[in-house]
Every structure is written in C-alpha cells, then in structure tokens.
Amino acid sequence: MRNEFQAAMYSVGVLHHYCGYSYFEDAVFLVVEEPERLQSIQKEIYLPIAIKYRTNVANVEKNIRTIRDVFMKNGGSEILVQLTGCQFWQDKKPYPKELIEIFADYFTQH
C-alpha cells in the first residue's frame, strides 16, 4: 500500500524532501486504520502527527497544504480523477481533509 502511495506522489513531483510528505502519508494511513478520525481532523489526525514529529498542529496543517498545492500544481488533478472517477477535480483544489479522505478511501478499497 505504501509503495503505491509513494508511486502516486512521486509521479507528480511530491517527494520525501517536503516536510509535509511524512505528515500527509501518516494522515492518510491513520484514516485507513480508522475512518472516523476525519470527523475530528485536528484532534484525531493532526495532533498525533504533531506529537510524533515534535511540532505543532498548525505546522502539520500548513505542511499538508503545501503538499496539496504541489500535488495539484504538478498534475494531481488527473490522479484525483482516476482515484474518484469524478471529473470534478479538474477545476477544483481539494481541502487537505478531502485529499486525505480520497487517498484513504482508495487504499481502503484496494
């Protein structure tokens, strides 16, 4: 699963050197383990990641937004269309929570 995640991210230029890469990856797999975490993203996703990496919740959220921006800038909308089957993502940038959910849903189903 993580190899497939890495391949998707690398295909649009989101590499490990981005601070938010590990945050985003952890967020996706926290939701894969327990989808209900999305109902309280700050407390259930961002806070455990902030504790793990010895940073704060605002920094985790900011860096995940950076990952989202790089992802979308480099053709991520095509991946979102493939993952969701919905053309909606060609014209819209998802919120970080939506991006986490899309990836988590995909990996839960596969």
LOTI-940078 format. One record per residue: residue in one letter; x, y, z of N, C-alpha, C in turn. Coordinates in steps of 0.1 Angstrom, whole numbers. Atoms other than C-alpha are relative to their C-alpha. Example, Ala and Ser with C-alpha at 12.3 -4.5 7.8 and 13.67 -1.06 7.14 Angstrom:
REM LOTI-940078
<rec aa="a" n_x="9" n_y="-12" n_z="0" ca_x="123" ca_y="-45" ca_z="78" c_x="9" c_y="12" c_z="0"/>
<rec aa="s" n_x="-9" n_y="-11" n_z="0" ca_x="137" ca_y="-11" ca_z="71" c_x="-8" c_y="11" c_z="8"/>
REM end
This chain:
REM LOTI-940078
<rec aa="m" n_x="8" n_y="-12" n_z="0" ca_x="0" ca_y="0" ca_z="0" c_x="9" c_y="13" c_z="0"/>
<rec aa="r" n_x="-8" n_y="-12" n_z="0" ca_x="27" ca_y="25" ca_z="9" c_x="8" c_y="2" c_z="-12"/>
<rec aa="n" n_x="-7" n_y="-1" n_z="13" ca_x="46" ca_y="17" ca_z="-23" c_x="-9" c_y="7" c_z="-10"/>
<rec aa="e" n_x="10" n_y="-6" n_z="10" ca_x="15" ca_y="26" ca_z="-43" c_x="-2" c_y="14" c_z="3"/>
<rec aa="f" n_x="1" n_y="-14" n_z="-4" ca_x="11" ca_y="58" ca_z="-23" c_x="12" c_y="8" c_z="-5"/>
<rec aa="q" n_x="-12" n_y="-7" n_z="4" ca_x="47" ca_y="67" ca_z="-29" c_x="1" c_y="2" c_z="-15"/>
<rec aa="a" n_x="0" n_y="-1" n_z="14" ca_x="44" ca_y="60" ca_z="-66" c_x="-9" c_y="11" c_z="-5"/>
<rec aa="a" n_x="9" n_y="-10" n_z="4" ca_x="14" ca_y="82" ca_z="-69" c_x="5" c_y="14" c_z="3"/>
<rec aa="m" n_x="-6" n_y="-13" n_z="-4" ca_x="31" ca_y="111" ca_z="-50" c_x="12" c_y="3" c_z="-9"/>
<rec aa="y" n_x="-12" n_y="-2" n_z="8" ca_x="64" ca_y="107" ca_z="-69" c_x="-4" c_y="4" c_z="-15"/>
<rec aa="s" n_x="4" n_y="-3" n_z="14" ca_x="45" ca_y="108" ca_z="-103" c_x="-3" c_y="14" c_z="-2"/>
<rec aa="v" n_x="4" n_y="-14" n_z="1" ca_x="35" ca_y="144" ca_z="-96" c_x="10" c_y="9" c_z="7"/>
<rec aa="g" n_x="-11" n_y="-8" n_z="-5" ca_x="68" ca_y="155" ca_z="-81" c_x="-1" c_y="3" c_z="15"/>
<rec aa="v" n_x="1" n_y="-1" n_z="-14" ca_x="58" ca_y="152" ca_z="-44" c_x="10" c_y="-10" c_z="6"/>
<rec aa="l" n_x="-11" n_y="9" n_z="-5" ca_x="90" ca_y="137" ca_z="-29" c_x="2" c_y="2" c_z="15"/>
<rec aa="h" n_x="-2" n_y="0" n_z="-15" ca_x="102" ca_y="129" ca_z="6" c_x="7" c_y="12" c_z="5"/>
<rec aa="h" n_x="-7" n_y="-12" n_z="-6" ca_x="122" ca_y="161" ca_z="9" c_x="-10" c_y="11" c_z="5"/>
<rec aa="y" n_x="10" n_y="-9" n_z="-5" ca_x="90" ca_y="180" ca_z="15" c_x="-3" c_y="-4" c_z="15"/>
<rec aa="c" n_x="3" n_y="2" n_z="-14" ca_x="84" ca_y="183" ca_z="53" c_x="-13" c_y="-7" c_z="1"/>
<rec aa="g" n_x="14" n_y="5" n_z="-1" ca_x="47" ca_y="176" ca_z="48" c_x="-2" c_y="-14" c_z="-6"/>
<rec aa="y" n_x="2" n_y="13" n_z="6" ca_x="52" ca_y="144" ca_z="29" c_x="-3" c_y="-11" c_z="10"/>
<rec aa="s" n_x="2" n_y="9" n_z="-10" ca_x="55" ca_y="123" ca_z="60" c_x="-13" c_y="3" c_z="8"/>
<rec aa="y" n_x="12" n_y="-4" n_z="-6" ca_x="27" ca_y="142" ca_z="76" c_x="-12" c_y="-5" c_z="-7"/>
<rec aa="f" n_x="11" n_y="4" n_z="8" ca_x="4" ca_y="136" ca_z="47" c_x="-1" c_y="-16" c_z="-1"/>
<rec aa="e" n_x="1" n_y="15" n_z="1" ca_x="13" ca_y="99" ca_z="44" c_x="-5" c_y="-6" c_z="13"/>
<rec aa="d" n_x="5" n_y="4" n_z="-13" ca_x="7" ca_y="94" ca_z="81" c_x="-15" c_y="3" c_z="2"/>
<rec aa="a" n_x="14" n_y="-3" n_z="-1" ca_x="-26" ca_y="112" ca_z="79" c_x="-9" c_y="-9" c_z="-8"/>
<rec aa="v" n_x="8" n_y="9" n_z="9" ca_x="-38" ca_y="90" ca_z="50" c_x="-1" c_y="-13" c_z="7"/>
<rec aa="f" n_x="0" n_y="13" n_z="-5" ca_x="-29" ca_y="58" ca_z="68" c_x="-7" c_y="0" c_z="14"/>
<rec aa="l" n_x="8" n_y="-1" n_z="-13" ca_x="-44" ca_y="70" ca_z="102" c_x="-15" c_y="-2" c_z="-4"/>
<rec aa="v" n_x="14" n_y="1" n_z="4" ca_x="-77" ca_y="74" ca_z="83" c_x="-3" c_y="-14" c_z="-6"/>
<rec aa="v" n_x="3" n_y="14" n_z="4" ca_x="-73" ca_y="40" ca_z="66" c_x="-2" c_y="-9" c_z="12"/>
<rec aa="e" n_x="2" n_y="8" n_z="-12" ca_x="-70" ca_y="25" ca_z="101" c_x="-13" c_y="2" c_z="6"/>
<rec aa="e" n_x="13" n_y="-4" n_z="-7" ca_x="-100" ca_y="44" ca_z="114" c_x="-6" c_y="12" c_z="-6"/>
<rec aa="p" n_x="6" n_y="-11" n_z="8" ca_x="-121" ca_y="65" ca_z="90" c_x="-7" c_y="10" c_z="8"/>
<rec aa="e" n_x="7" n_y="-10" n_z="-8" ca_x="-140" ca_y="82" ca_z="118" c_x="9" c_y="11" c_z="5"/>
<rec aa="r" n_x="-9" n_y="-11" n_z="-4" ca_x="-109" ca_y="102" ca_z="126" c_x="-2" c_y="13" c_z="-8"/>
<rec aa="l" n_x="3" n_y="-12" n_z="8" ca_x="-119" ca_y="126" ca_z="98" c_x="-10" c_y="9" c_z="6"/>
<rec aa="q" n_x="11" n_y="-8" n_z="-6" ca_x="-148" ca_y="138" ca_z="119" c_x="6" c_y="10" c_z="10"/>
<rec aa="s" n_x="-7" n_y="-9" n_z="-9" ca_x="-122" ca_y="155" ca_z="142" c_x="14" c_y="1" c_z="-4"/>
<rec aa="i" n_x="-13" n_y="0" n_z="6" ca_x="-92" ca_y="161" ca_z="120" c_x="11" c_y="6" c_z="8"/>
<rec aa="q" n_x="-10" n_y="-7" n_z="-8" ca_x="-74" ca_y="185" ca_z="143" c_x="5" c_y="-9" c_z="12"/>
<rec aa="k" n_x="-3" n_y="8" n_z="-12" ca_x="-76" ca_y="162" ca_z="173" c_x="4" c_y="-14" c_z="-3"/>
<rec aa="e" n_x="-3" n_y="14" n_z="2" ca_x="-75" ca_y="128" ca_z="158" c_x="11" c_y="-3" c_z="-11"/>
<rec aa="i" n_x="-10" n_y="2" n_z="10" ca_x="-51" ca_y="133" ca_z="129" c_x="12" c_y="9" c_z="2"/>
<rec aa="y" n_x="-11" n_y="-10" n_z="0" ca_x="-31" ca_y="165" ca_z="131" c_x="8" c_y="-1" c_z="14"/>
<rec aa="l" n_x="-7" n_y="0" n_z="-13" ca_x="-24" ca_y="163" ca_z="169" c_x="9" c_y="-12" c_z="1"/>
<rec aa="p" n_x="-10" n_y="11" n_z="-2" ca_x="-9" ca_y="127" ca_z="169" c_x="12" c_y="1" c_z="-9"/>
<rec aa="i" n_x="-11" n_y="-2" n_z="9" ca_x="12" ca_y="136" ca_z="139" c_x="9" c_y="11" c_z="6"/>
<rec aa="a" n_x="-8" n_y="-10" n_z="-6" ca_x="24" ca_y="168" ca_z="156" c_x="8" c_y="-5" c_z="12"/>
<rec aa="i" n_x="-7" n_y="6" n_z="-11" ca_x="33" ca_y="148" ca_z="187" c_x="11" c_y="-9" c_z="-5"/>
<rec aa="k" n_x="-10" n_y="9" n_z="6" ca_x="51" ca_y="122" ca_z="166" c_x="13" c_y="7" c_z="-5"/>
<rec aa="y" n_x="-11" n_y="-8" n_z="6" ca_x="72" ca_y="148" ca_z="148" c_x="5" c_y="12" c_z="8"/>
<rec aa="r" n_x="-4" n_y="-11" n_z="-9" ca_x="76" ca_y="172" ca_z="177" c_x="-2" c_y="14" c_z="-6"/>
<rec aa="t" n_x="3" n_y="-13" n_z="6" ca_x="59" ca_y="201" ca_z="161" c_x="-14" c_y="4" c_z="5"/>
<rec aa="n" n_x="14" n_y="-4" n_z="-4" ca_x="25" ca_y="218" ca_z="164" c_x="-10" c_y="-3" c_z="-11"/>
<rec aa="v" n_x="11" n_y="3" n_z="9" ca_x="-9" ca_y="212" ca_z="148" c_x="0" c_y="10" c_z="-12"/>
<rec aa="a" n_x="0" n_y="-9" n_z="11" ca_x="-7" ca_y="244" ca_z="128" c_x="11" c_y="-3" c_z="-11"/>
<rec aa="n" n_x="-11" n_y="3" n_z="9" ca_x="26" ca_y="234" ca_z="113" c_x="-3" c_y="-13" c_z="-9"/>
<rec aa="v" n_x="5" n_y="13" n_z="8" ca_x="12" ca_y="199" ca_z="103" c_x="-10" c_y="4" c_z="-10"/>
<rec aa="e" n_x="10" n_y="-4" n_z="10" ca_x="-18" ca_y="215" ca_z="86" c_x="6" c_y="8" c_z="-11"/>
<rec aa="k" n_x="-7" n_y="-8" n_z="10" ca_x="4" ca_y="241" ca_z="68" c_x="8" c_y="-8" c_z="-10"/>
<rec aa="n" n_x="-9" n_y="8" n_z="9" ca_x="28" ca_y="215" ca_z="55" c_x="-9" c_y="-10" c_z="-8"/>
<rec aa="i" n_x="9" n_y="9" n_z="9" ca_x="-1" ca_y="192" ca_z="43" c_x="-6" c_y="9" c_z="-11"/>
<rec aa="r" n_x="5" n_y="-9" n_z="10" ca_x="-15" ca_y="222" ca_z="25" c_x="11" c_y="2" c_z="-11"/>
<rec aa="t" n_x="-11" n_y="-1" n_z="10" ca_x="19" ca_y="226" ca_z="8" c_x="1" c_y="-12" c_z="-9"/>
<rec aa="i" n_x="1" n_y="12" n_z="8" ca_x="18" ca_y="190" ca_z="-3" c_x="-11" c_y="0" c_z="-10"/>
<rec aa="r" n_x="12" n_y="-1" n_z="9" ca_x="-17" ca_y="195" ca_z="-17" c_x="3" c_y="10" c_z="-11"/>
<rec aa="d" n_x="-3" n_y="-10" n_z="11" ca_x="-5" ca_y="226" ca_z="-36" c_x="9" c_y="-5" c_z="-10"/>
<rec aa="v" n_x="-10" n_y="6" n_z="9" ca_x="25" ca_y="209" ca_z="-51" c_x="-7" c_y="-11" c_z="-8"/>
<rec aa="f" n_x="7" n_y="11" n_z="6" ca_x="4" ca_y="178" ca_z="-59" c_x="-9" c_y="5" c_z="-11"/>
<rec aa="m" n_x="10" n_y="-5" n_z="10" ca_x="-23" ca_y="199" ca_z="-77" c_x="8" c_y="7" c_z="-11"/>
<rec aa="k" n_x="-8" n_y="-7" n_z="10" ca_x="3" ca_y="221" ca_z="-95" c_x="6" c_y="-9" c_z="-10"/>
<rec aa="n" n_x="-7" n_y="9" n_z="9" ca_x="20" ca_y="191" ca_z="-110" c_x="-8" c_y="-11" c_z="-6"/>
<rec aa="g" n_x="8" n_y="10" n_z="7" ca_x="-9" ca_y="173" ca_z="-124" c_x="-8" c_y="-10" c_z="9"/>
<rec aa="g" n_x="7" n_y="8" n_z="-10" ca_x="-25" ca_y="158" ca_z="-93" c_x="-15" c_y="-2" c_z="-3"/>
<rec aa="s" n_x="15" n_y="1" n_z="3" ca_x="-60" ca_y="165" ca_z="-106" c_x="-3" c_y="-12" c_z="-9"/>
<rec aa="e" n_x="2" n_y="12" n_z="8" ca_x="-55" ca_y="137" ca_z="-131" c_x="-1" c_y="-13" c_z="9"/>
<rec aa="i" n_x="0" n_y="11" n_z="-9" ca_x="-47" ca_y="113" ca_z="-103" c_x="-13" c_y="0" c_z="8"/>
<rec aa="l" n_x="13" n_y="0" n_z="-8" ca_x="-78" ca_y="125" ca_z="-83" c_x="-11" c_y="-5" c_z="-9"/>
<rec aa="v" n_x="11" n_y="4" n_z="9" ca_x="-100" ca_y="119" ca_z="-114" c_x="1" c_y="-16" c_z="-1"/>
<rec aa="q" n_x="-2" n_y="15" n_z="1" ca_x="-85" ca_y="83" ca_z="-116" c_x="-5" c_y="-6" c_z="13"/>
<rec aa="l" n_x="4" n_y="6" n_z="-13" ca_x="-90" ca_y="77" ca_z="-79" c_x="-15" c_y="1" c_z="3"/>
<rec aa="t" n_x="14" n_y="-2" n_z="-3" ca_x="-125" ca_y="90" ca_z="-77" c_x="-10" c_y="-3" c_z="-11"/>
<rec aa="g" n_x="9" n_y="2" n_z="12" ca_x="-139" ca_y="86" ca_z="-112" c_x="-8" c_y="12" c_z="-3"/>
<rec aa="c" n_x="8" n_y="-12" n_z="1" ca_x="-151" ca_y="121" ca_z="-110" c_x="8" c_y="12" c_z="-6"/>
<rec aa="q" n_x="-6" n_y="-11" n_z="7" ca_x="-142" ca_y="150" ca_z="-134" c_x="1" c_y="13" c_z="8"/>
<rec aa="f" n_x="2" n_y="-12" n_z="-9" ca_x="-150" ca_y="175" ca_z="-106" c_x="14" c_y="6" c_z="3"/>
<rec aa="w" n_x="-13" n_y="-5" n_z="-6" ca_x="-113" ca_y="177" ca_z="-95" c_x="9" c_y="7" c_z="-11"/>
<rec aa="q" n_x="-8" n_y="-7" n_z="10" ca_x="-101" ca_y="191" ca_z="-128" c_x="0" c_y="15" c_z="2"/>
<rec aa="d" n_x="1" n_y="-15" n_z="-2" ca_x="-113" ca_y="226" ca_z="-118" c_x="0" c_y="4" c_z="14"/>
<rec aa="k" n_x="1" n_y="-4" n_z="-14" ca_x="-112" ca_y="225" ca_z="-80" c_x="12" c_y="-6" c_z="7"/>
<rec aa="k" n_x="-10" n_y="5" n_z="-9" ca_x="-84" ca_y="222" ca_z="-55" c_x="-6" c_y="-5" c_z="13"/>
<rec aa="p" n_x="6" n_y="6" n_z="-12" ca_x="-94" ca_y="199" ca_z="-26" c_x="5" c_y="6" c_z="13"/>
<rec aa="y" n_x="-5" n_y="-3" n_z="-13" ca_x="-92" ca_y="209" ca_z="10" c_x="9" c_y="-12" c_z="4"/>
<rec aa="p" n_x="-8" n_y="11" n_z="-4" ca_x="-65" ca_y="189" ca_z="28" c_x="-8" c_y="-12" c_z="5"/>
<rec aa="k" n_x="9" n_y="11" n_z="-5" ca_x="-92" ca_y="169" ca_z="46" c_x="-6" c_y="-9" c_z="-12"/>
<rec aa="e" n_x="5" n_y="7" n_z="12" ca_x="-107" ca_y="160" ca_z="12" c_x="11" c_y="-9" c_z="-7"/>
<rec aa="l" n_x="-10" n_y="8" n_z="6" ca_x="-74" ca_y="149" ca_z="-2" c_x="4" c_y="-12" c_z="8"/>
<rec aa="i" n_x="-3" n_y="11" n_z="-9" ca_x="-66" ca_y="128" ca_z="28" c_x="-11" c_y="-11" c_z="-1"/>
<rec aa="e" n_x="11" n_y="9" n_z="1" ca_x="-101" ca_y="112" ca_z="25" c_x="0" c_y="-8" c_z="-13"/>
<rec aa="i" n_x="-1" n_y="6" n_z="13" ca_x="-97" ca_y="105" ca_z="-12" c_x="10" c_y="-11" c_z="0"/>
<rec aa="f" n_x="-11" n_y="10" n_z="-1" ca_x="-64" ca_y="87" ca_z="-7" c_x="-4" c_y="-12" c_z="9"/>
<rec aa="a" n_x="3" n_y="10" n_z="-10" ca_x="-76" ca_y="68" ca_z="24" c_x="-11" c_y="-9" c_z="-6"/>
<rec aa="d" n_x="11" n_y="8" n_z="6" ca_x="-108" ca_y="57" ca_z="6" c_x="6" c_y="-10" c_z="-11"/>
<rec aa="y" n_x="-5" n_y="8" n_z="11" ca_x="-88" ca_y="44" ca_z="-24" c_x="8" c_y="-12" c_z="7"/>
<rec aa="f" n_x="-8" n_y="11" n_z="-6" ca_x="-64" ca_y="24" ca_z="-1" c_x="-8" c_y="-9" c_z="8"/>
<rec aa="t" n_x="8" n_y="8" n_z="-7" ca_x="-92" ca_y="11" ca_z="19" c_x="-7" c_y="-10" c_z="-9"/>
<rec aa="q" n_x="7" n_y="8" n_z="10" ca_x="-109" ca_y="-3" ca_z="-12" c_x="10" c_y="-9" c_z="-8"/>
<rec aa="h" n_x="-9" n_y="8" n_z="8" ca_x="-77" ca_y="-18" ca_z="-28" c_x="10" c_y="-7" c_z="9"/>
REM end
